[in-house]
């Protein structure tokens, strides 16, 4: 049972996920209506070229026909990557808490209930996967990146899945990541820990993507992540807690 009904923004970054959007956005809307005091679903169309814009326009008309403004869509003119899409969504969030799910359906929306269950007054709740249906190559890359995170940024917290945080936390973090997929999550975790914020964790399920192929599971993204981590580490020197 979810212990509180939050004011929540659910960000969905999407790049060429036309076939998956109706199911994922519909599930996000259903979750928000059932679990939140107030909510919005904010989709960031990251320069899609597959007709996603038309699908999202139709979904928005249906979701907002009652005037509730439950679904908003923000569009990047060109593809800028996952971290840029997440930062756009996080910055545009209007609710007290923020979380996100990928548009590929790998995080079933009921799993967000586990993250809400783990909130318990924390500023940030991270998630790990009970089991991830990936191949050996991705597993090796993930473990290698986890080691780099520990060595370069001192991050001992495991961050594999989606996360939940107070929107106000962003005002203290001075984010610098903007390139590699997922680096903004690492930065939020590293800086929240450096500021002494309350961090919780929980385990969630990860499912195979509904359709299509991953755009982020590759060696190039791992290399970009390493570069971003050095920028994040340098930016820690100027990090100051809110008075």
N, C-alpha and C positions, 0 to 999 in steps of 0.2 A: 504493500500500500504506500502511495506517495505521501510523505509527511507534510508537505506544504504545496500550495498552488501558486507558483511563481508568476511574476510578470516577465515573460520570456520572449526573446527574439531567437528564432531558429534560422540560421543562415544556411543556404544551400548553394555552394559554388558549382557552376555547371559549364562544361565546355563540350559541345557536340554530344549531348545526352538526350536528344529529342525523344527517343523511344522509351527512355526510363523516366522522364520528367512527370508524366501524368500519375504514375504509381507513387513515386517518391514524394512529390508535392502533395498529392492527395492524402498520403499517410501522415505527412507533417501537419497538415491542417486538422486532420482527425485527432492527432495526438494533442495539439494545442487546445482544441475545443474541449477535450475530455480531461485534461490535466492541469490547465493553467488558469490563473485568475484573469489575466489579460495576456494576449500573445500576438505575434506577427510572424509570418514566414517571409523571409527576405531572400529572394533568388538573385544571385549575381551571374548573369549570362556573360561569360568571359570570352567574348568575341566569337561565339559559335557561328558556323557557316552551314549547318545542316537543317535549318528550318526551325531551330529551337525557339526563336523569337515569336513565330506565329503560334506555336504550341503554348508558350507562356502567356501570350496575350489572351488566348481563349481560356486558359486556366484562371487568370486574374479576373476576367469578366464573370466567370461562374462563382468564384470564391467571394467576390466583393459585391455581388448583386444586391445583398441586403444592406449595403452601406457600411459594412463592418471594417473594411480595409484590412482584411486578414492577410492578404497576399500582396507583396510589393516586388517589383522587378527592377533591378539596376543593370545596365548594360555597359560593358567595356567595348569600345569601338574595335579593338584588336585583342587578340589573345595575349594575356599578360602573365598567366600562370596561377597556380593554386594559392600561393601566399598572397599575391596581389588581390585575388578575388576575395579571399578571407578578410584581408585588411579593409577592403571596401565595404564588405558586409558588416564587419565589427564596428567600423566607424559610423555606419548608417543606422545601427541598431538604436531603437527608441525605448526598449524595455529595460527593466532593472537587471535582468540576467541575460546572458548570451550563450548559446551553444551552436553547434553546426552538425550537419550530416552531409556526406557526399551524395551527388546526384546519381551515382551508379547503383544505389540500393544495397551496398555492402553493410551498412549499419541499419538493421531493421528499426523502425521508429520506436517500438516498445522498449528497446534497449536504453533509450533516453530516460525511461522511468527508473532504471537502476542508478543512473547518474544523479537524478533528483533525490533518490533515496539516500545517497551518500553525501548529500550537501551538508546537513547538520552544522550550519553556521560557517562553513569554509568560504574563503574568497575564491578558490579555484578547486575544481574537482577534475582529476585526470582519469583516464581509463586505459586498461590493458585488455588484450584479447585472450579469452579462454583458449581459443584455438583459431588459427587463421588458415583458410583454405588456399595457401599459396605454395608455389614450388620451392625447390631447394635454393635456387638462385636468389629469389627475393628474401628468403630466410637469412641467407648469408649476408646480403646487403644490409638488412635490418639490424642484424647483430653487430656488423662492423660499424654502422652509424651510431649505434648505442654506445659502443666503446669510445668512439671519437667524441661523442657528447660528454662522456665522463671525463676524458682526458683534457679536452679543450675548454669546456664550459663548466665542468664540475657538476654536471647534472646527474644525480644518482636516482632521481625519480624516473620510473618507467612511464613513457608516454607513447602509446601505440595507436590508440583510437581517438575518438572525439573528446571534447572537454567542455566544461561549463564554468563560467566565471562571472563575477559582478562587472557590469558595464563600466562602473566607475574606476575599476582597476586599470583600465587602459590609460587613463589620464596620468597615471604615475609611472608608466613603463617606458615611455620615449622609444617606441619601436623603431628599429632600423632595418629589419629583414624585409626584402622585397623580391627575391628571386626564386630560390629553390622551393619546391613543393613541401609544405609542412614546416618550414623553418620558423614561421611565426608562432606555431605551437611550442616549439622548443624555446623560443625567446620569451614567451609569456611565462613558461614554467621556470626558466632560469632566473628571470628578473623577479618574479613573485617570491621565489625562494630567497633571493638576495635581500629582498625588502622585509623578510620575516613574515610573509603572509601565511594564512592558514590554508594548507593544501591537503585535500583528501584524495583518495583513489578508489576505484572499483573495477570489477572485471565485467566485461560485456562480451556478447557473441559477435562474430563477424561472419557474414554470409558471402557466397560467390556473387559477383556483380550480376545484375539482371541481364544485361546484354552489352555488347561492345567490348573494347579492350582498354586496359589501363593506360593513362597518359603520363604517369609519374614514376612507375616502377622501372627505373633504368639507371645505368651507371652515371650518366650525365647529371642526373639529379643529385646523386650521392656526392659527386664532385662539387656541385654548386653548394650543397649543404655545408661542406667543410669550409668553403670560403665565407659563407654567411656566418658560421659559428665564430670565426675570428673577428668579424665585425661586431657581433653580439658581445663577445668577450671584451673588446675594447670599449664598447659603449657602457659597460658596467661601471667604469670609472667615474662617469658623470651622473650615475643614478642616485637620486635623492628621494627619501621617503617624504610623503606629504606631511606637513606640520600638523 
